[in-house]
Amino acid sequence: MLILAYIIFAFTVIQLIVSLVNLLFETNLPKTEVVTNGLVSLLIPARNEENNIGILLNDLLNQDYNNIEVIVFNDQSEDKTAEIVTEYTIRDNRIHMISSAGLPDGWLGKNFACDSLAGQANGSYLLFLDADVRIGNNAIGRVVSFSEKHDLDLVSIFPKQIIKSWGERITVPDMNYILVSLLPLVLVRKTKYASLAAANGQFMFFRAEKYMSLRPHEKMKHEKVEDISIARTYKNSGLKVACLLGDDSISCRMYNGFSEAVKGFSKNVTAFFGNSFILSLLFWLSTTFGFLLILFELPAYIFAAYLFSYLSARVFISIASRQSVFYNILLIIPLQVSLFLFIYNAFINKYFRKFQWKGRNIN
């Protein structure tokens, strides 16, 4: 037990160091000048997005970078998504819509939508955006410049999360807690190791030539966490990848309450741990109950150092993620309870029942 206590203490110190690295080094999209004006294809898979799609299209049309085309894939929406997009195609000839004729066997819906969108794109760059993402402050021009400056083949951004309800406050920060405490994001760009790869399907920016040579969404057509798999495939292929955190110019309200967030995060929580339920559970146990071992097995000064490291890491993660330090510290216990629910539901969904998202099975 003594050795285990020291291991948990060392792991907590590592989390502190990683979170500090992510706070101090380049983890947000820099405000660089635009150095090229190549056509950017903005590709949006949309299924029942009537509450979001018009807002995103307005954001895109108001960007300073205007050499764009916007293509929306209407994925058999049952609401007013198609009508809203059609109105925009009439207003601006840079906006187009294609409609799904049905989901082929062996494909998951979003992966098929993205592959179909890429097949219609004409740009030198492809930017895949979820309909609930918000874009401002010339984010498109900045990501083009960042990609050119560092010769990147894929840039993915975890948008700043808009959190409004108490249900979101005790769920949404968990994802950034895992990501920012375990992975120094600067190493995603600086190293060639596929194990040091991360991506978020809400915002994925590709060089079109490399994307079309690999067709990654086709390769991952059955993967429900296709974004991380694509990033690892790119690195295994010798291509350059970067993963960043969003700021006020790239944001998203992913979920509108507790149950929706639990259901959504249960799809992908284990992907951060190599799709291992055991590693996921060990992470949860060590970050939830590890303090007990250290309290009873180690000297008081080490316990004090543990508490300092644990809380400081939470502070650094919150600042780097543009989230409330106050709420993320105050709600540590319910956040840990929610994290367990994500892992538990992911296990149950995988082995005992089919998981549904937007009316489709995704297992």
VENCORVEN-V709944 format. One record per residue. N is the residue number from 1. RES is the residue in one small letter. D_LAST is the distance of its C-alpha to the last C-alpha in Angstrom with 1 decimal. Layout:
n=N res=RES d_last=D_LAST
n=N res=RES d_last=D_LAST
//
This chain:
n=1 res=m d_last=38.6
n=2 res=l d_last=41.0
n=3 res=i d_last=39.2
n=4 res=l d_last=35.8
n=5 res=a d_last=37.5
n=6 res=y d_last=38.8
n=7 res=i d_last=35.3
n=8 res=i d_last=33.9
n=9 res=f d_last=36.9
n=10 res=a d_last=36.5
n=11 res=f d_last=32.8
n=12 res=t d_last=33.8
n=13 res=v d_last=36.6
n=14 res=i d_last=34.2
n=15 res=q d_last=32.0
n=16 res=l d_last=35.3
n=17 res=i d_last=36.2
n=18 res=v d_last=32.9
n=19 res=s d_last=32.9
n=20 res=l d_last=36.5
n=21 res=v d_last=35.9
n=22 res=n d_last=33.2
n=23 res=l d_last=35.8
n=24 res=l d_last=38.7
n=25 res=f d_last=37.3
n=26 res=e d_last=36.0
n=27 res=t d_last=32.6
n=28 res=n d_last=33.2
n=29 res=l d_last=33.9
n=30 res=p d_last=37.7
n=31 res=k d_last=40.0
n=32 res=t d_last=41.2
n=33 res=e d_last=43.2
n=34 res=v d_last=41.6
n=35 res=v d_last=42.8
n=36 res=t d_last=41.4
n=37 res=n d_last=40.8
n=38 res=g d_last=38.2
n=39 res=l d_last=36.1
n=40 res=v d_last=32.8
n=41 res=s d_last=30.0
n=42 res=l d_last=28.1
n=43 res=l d_last=24.7
n=44 res=i d_last=22.8
n=45 res=p d_last=19.5
n=46 res=a d_last=20.1
n=47 res=r d_last=18.3
n=48 res=n d_last=20.5
n=49 res=e d_last=22.4
n=50 res=e d_last=25.9
n=51 res=n d_last=26.7
n=52 res=n d_last=26.1
n=53 res=i d_last=26.6
n=54 res=g d_last=30.4
n=55 res=i d_last=30.9
n=56 res=l d_last=29.1
n=57 res=l d_last=31.1
n=58 res=n d_last=34.2
n=59 res=d d_last=33.5
n=60 res=l d_last=33.0
n=61 res=l d_last=36.2
n=62 res=n d_last=38.1
n=63 res=q d_last=37.4
n=64 res=d d_last=40.5
n=65 res=y d_last=38.8
n=66 res=n d_last=39.1
n=67 res=n d_last=38.5
n=68 res=i d_last=35.0
n=69 res=e d_last=33.1
n=70 res=v d_last=30.3
n=71 res=i d_last=27.6
n=72 res=v d_last=25.2
n=73 res=f d_last=22.3
n=74 res=n d_last=22.1
n=75 res=d d_last=18.6
n=76 res=q d_last=19.6
n=77 res=s d_last=20.8
n=78 res=e d_last=22.3
n=79 res=d d_last=24.7
n=80 res=k d_last=27.6
n=81 res=t d_last=25.7
n=82 res=a d_last=27.2
n=83 res=e d_last=30.6
n=84 res=i d_last=30.8
n=85 res=v d_last=29.9
n=86 res=t d_last=32.4
n=87 res=e d_last=35.1
n=88 res=y d_last=34.5
n=89 res=t d_last=34.7
n=90 res=i d_last=38.1
n=91 res=r d_last=39.3
n=92 res=d d_last=38.4
n=93 res=n d_last=38.1
n=94 res=r d_last=35.9
n=95 res=i d_last=33.0
n=96 res=h d_last=31.0
n=97 res=m d_last=28.1
n=98 res=i d_last=26.0
n=99 res=s d_last=23.8
n=100 res=s d_last=20.7
n=101 res=a d_last=21.5
n=102 res=g d_last=18.0
n=103 res=l d_last=14.6
n=104 res=p d_last=15.0
n=105 res=d d_last=12.9
n=106 res=g d_last=10.7
n=107 res=w d_last=10.6
n=108 res=l d_last=8.8
n=109 res=g d_last=11.6
n=110 res=k d_last=13.3
n=111 res=n d_last=13.5
n=112 res=f d_last=15.1
n=113 res=a d_last=17.3
n=114 res=c d_last=18.5
n=115 res=d d_last=19.3
n=116 res=s d_last=21.1
n=117 res=l d_last=23.0
n=118 res=a d_last=24.1
n=119 res=g d_last=25.5
n=120 res=q d_last=27.7
n=121 res=a d_last=28.9
n=122 res=n d_last=32.5
n=123 res=g d_last=32.8
n=124 res=s d_last=33.7
n=125 res=y d_last=31.0
n=126 res=l d_last=27.5
n=127 res=l d_last=26.3
n=128 res=f d_last=22.9
n=129 res=l d_last=23.0
n=130 res=d d_last=20.7
n=131 res=a d_last=22.7
n=132 res=d d_last=23.3
n=133 res=v d_last=25.1
n=134 res=r d_last=28.9
n=135 res=i d_last=31.2
n=136 res=g d_last=34.9
n=137 res=n d_last=37.8
n=138 res=n d_last=37.4
n=139 res=a d_last=34.1
n=140 res=i d_last=33.5
n=141 res=g d_last=36.9
n=142 res=r d_last=36.4
n=143 res=v d_last=33.1
n=144 res=v d_last=34.8
n=145 res=s d_last=37.7
n=146 res=f d_last=35.8
n=147 res=s d_last=33.9
n=148 res=e d_last=37.2
n=149 res=k d_last=39.1
n=150 res=h d_last=36.7
n=151 res=d d_last=35.8
n=152 res=l d_last=32.1
n=153 res=d d_last=29.4
n=154 res=l d_last=26.7
n=155 res=v d_last=27.3
n=156 res=s d_last=24.6
n=157 res=i d_last=25.5
n=158 res=f d_last=24.1
n=159 res=p d_last=25.8
n=160 res=k d_last=28.1
n=161 res=q d_last=26.4
n=162 res=i d_last=28.3
n=163 res=i d_last=28.4
n=164 res=k d_last=30.3
n=165 res=s d_last=29.3
n=166 res=w d_last=29.6
n=167 res=g d_last=25.9
n=168 res=e d_last=25.2
n=169 res=r d_last=27.9
n=170 res=i d_last=26.4
n=171 res=t d_last=22.8
n=172 res=v d_last=22.9
n=173 res=p d_last=25.3
n=174 res=d d_last=23.1
n=175 res=m d_last=21.2
n=176 res=n d_last=24.6
n=177 res=y d_last=25.9
n=178 res=i d_last=23.5
n=179 res=l d_last=23.8
n=180 res=v d_last=27.5
n=181 res=s d_last=28.5
n=182 res=l d_last=26.8
n=183 res=l d_last=27.1
n=184 res=p d_last=30.4
n=185 res=l d_last=29.3
n=186 res=v d_last=32.5
n=187 res=l d_last=31.5
n=188 res=v d_last=28.4
n=189 res=r d_last=31.1
n=190 res=k d_last=33.9
n=191 res=t d_last=32.2
n=192 res=k d_last=30.5
n=193 res=y d_last=28.2
n=194 res=a d_last=24.5
n=195 res=s d_last=24.0
n=196 res=l d_last=25.7
n=197 res=a d_last=23.4
n=198 res=a d_last=21.6
n=199 res=a d_last=20.6
n=200 res=n d_last=19.4
n=201 res=g d_last=17.9
n=202 res=q d_last=20.2
n=203 res=f d_last=23.1
n=204 res=m d_last=23.1
n=205 res=f d_last=26.4
n=206 res=f d_last=26.9
n=207 res=r d_last=30.0
n=208 res=a d_last=29.4
n=209 res=e d_last=31.0
n=210 res=k d_last=28.8
n=211 res=y d_last=25.6
n=212 res=m d_last=26.6
n=213 res=s d_last=27.5
n=214 res=l d_last=24.1
n=215 res=r d_last=21.8
n=216 res=p d_last=19.2
n=217 res=h d_last=16.7
n=218 res=e d_last=16.9
n=219 res=k d_last=16.6
n=220 res=m d_last=13.4
n=221 res=k d_last=12.0
n=222 res=h d_last=8.5
n=223 res=e d_last=8.8
n=224 res=k d_last=7.5
n=225 res=v d_last=10.9
n=226 res=e d_last=12.9
n=227 res=d d_last=16.1
n=228 res=i d_last=16.9
n=229 res=s d_last=16.0
n=230 res=i d_last=18.3
n=231 res=a d_last=21.0
n=232 res=r d_last=21.0
n=233 res=t d_last=21.1
n=234 res=y d_last=24.0
n=235 res=k d_last=25.9
n=236 res=n d_last=25.4
n=237 res=s d_last=27.0
n=238 res=g d_last=29.9
n=239 res=l d_last=29.2
n=240 res=k d_last=30.1
n=241 res=v d_last=27.7
n=242 res=a d_last=28.5
n=243 res=c d_last=26.6
n=244 res=l d_last=28.5
n=245 res=l d_last=28.5
n=246 res=g d_last=29.3
n=247 res=d d_last=32.6
n=248 res=d d_last=34.1
n=249 res=s d_last=33.7
n=250 res=i d_last=29.9
n=251 res=s d_last=28.2
n=252 res=c d_last=25.4
n=253 res=r d_last=24.7
n=254 res=m d_last=21.0
n=255 res=y d_last=20.9
n=256 res=n d_last=23.6
n=257 res=g d_last=23.5
n=258 res=f d_last=22.3
n=259 res=s d_last=19.5
n=260 res=e d_last=18.0
n=261 res=a d_last=18.3
n=262 res=v d_last=16.8
n=263 res=k d_last=13.7
n=264 res=g d_last=13.6
n=265 res=f d_last=14.6
n=266 res=s d_last=12.2
n=267 res=k d_last=9.5
n=268 res=n d_last=11.8
n=269 res=v d_last=14.6
n=270 res=t d_last=14.1
n=271 res=a d_last=14.2
n=272 res=f d_last=17.9
n=273 res=f d_last=18.4
n=274 res=g d_last=17.1
n=275 res=n d_last=13.7
n=276 res=s d_last=16.0
n=277 res=f d_last=15.9
n=278 res=i d_last=19.6
n=279 res=l d_last=20.8
n=280 res=s d_last=19.1
n=281 res=l d_last=20.9
n=282 res=l d_last=24.1
n=283 res=f d_last=24.2
n=284 res=w d_last=24.0
n=285 res=l d_last=26.6
n=286 res=s d_last=29.0
n=287 res=t d_last=28.9
n=288 res=t d_last=29.2
n=289 res=f d_last=31.6
n=290 res=g d_last=33.1
n=291 res=f d_last=36.1
n=292 res=l d_last=37.2
n=293 res=l d_last=37.6
n=294 res=i d_last=39.5
n=295 res=l d_last=41.7
n=296 res=f d_last=42.8
n=297 res=e d_last=42.9
n=298 res=l d_last=44.1
n=299 res=p d_last=47.2
n=300 res=a d_last=47.4
n=301 res=y d_last=47.7
n=302 res=i d_last=44.4
n=303 res=f d_last=42.7
n=304 res=a d_last=44.3
n=305 res=a d_last=43.0
n=306 res=y d_last=39.5
n=307 res=l d_last=39.6
n=308 res=f d_last=41.0
n=309 res=s d_last=38.3
n=310 res=y d_last=35.4
n=311 res=l d_last=36.8
n=312 res=s d_last=37.9
n=313 res=a d_last=34.5
n=314 res=r d_last=33.1
n=315 res=v d_last=35.9
n=316 res=f d_last=35.4
n=317 res=i d_last=31.6
n=318 res=s d_last=32.4
n=319 res=i d_last=35.1
n=320 res=a d_last=33.2
n=321 res=s d_last=30.3
n=322 res=r d_last=32.9
n=323 res=q d_last=31.9
n=324 res=s d_last=34.3
n=325 res=v d_last=35.8
n=326 res=f d_last=37.2
n=327 res=y d_last=34.1
n=328 res=n d_last=32.0
n=329 res=i d_last=34.7
n=330 res=l d_last=35.5
n=331 res=l d_last=31.9
n=332 res=i d_last=31.0
n=333 res=i d_last=30.5
n=334 res=p d_last=28.2
n=335 res=l d_last=26.2
n=336 res=q d_last=25.8
n=337 res=v d_last=24.7
n=338 res=s d_last=22.0
n=339 res=l d_last=20.8
n=340 res=f d_last=20.5
n=341 res=l d_last=18.5
n=342 res=f d_last=16.0
n=343 res=i d_last=15.7
n=344 res=y d_last=15.8
n=345 res=n d_last=13.1
n=346 res=a d_last=10.8
n=347 res=f d_last=11.8
n=348 res=i d_last=11.7
n=349 res=n d_last=8.2
n=350 res=k d_last=7.0
n=351 res=y d_last=9.7
n=352 res=f d_last=10.8
n=353 res=r d_last=8.8
n=354 res=k d_last=5.8
n=355 res=f d_last=5.9
n=356 res=q d_last=7.9
n=357 res=w d_last=9.9
n=358 res=k d_last=13.1
n=359 res=g d_last=12.5
n=360 res=r d_last=9.3
n=361 res=n d_last=5.9
n=362 res=i d_last=3.8
n=363 res=n d_last=0.0
//
